[in-house]
Amino acid sequence: MNNQETSSLLAVIKTAFPEFAISNEVIQVWHLFLQEIPYDRAQRNLRDHIATSRFAPRIADVIREDLHQPLTIYEIQRQEQELATLELMEYHATENVKPMPERVAKHLEQLFSKTKVNANEP
């Protein structure tokens, strides 16, 4: 894959995922990993990723030989963590979030103190 094709893929990612930041460094790193990958495979993997994910792809998502192979536990955990982070960010952006009342905090502390194995546990 050449520099123009790498830039083209990154432009598609930016269009599909506006939060994806592109800089000269990003282009260089992506090209470093994509230069040995056939352009049609990268396009196919990117198209599949966009159709099935709410998150911008990582380089590994684009260069993967068999996109339909099962995800590793680490990939699943990463996706779950990203989803939780995005949901929390969306919640804080759209809701009027306030600190919990003191009485609720004390009640929760009492409940959690019963579940501690070690009395010195924070």
Secondary structure, DSSP 8 states (H G I E B T S, - for coil): --HHHHHHHHHHHHHH-TT----HHHHHHHHHHHTTS-HHHHHHHHHHHHHH-SS---HHHHH-S-TTS---HHHHHHHHHHHHHHHHHHHHHHS------HHHHHHHHHHHHTT-SSTT--
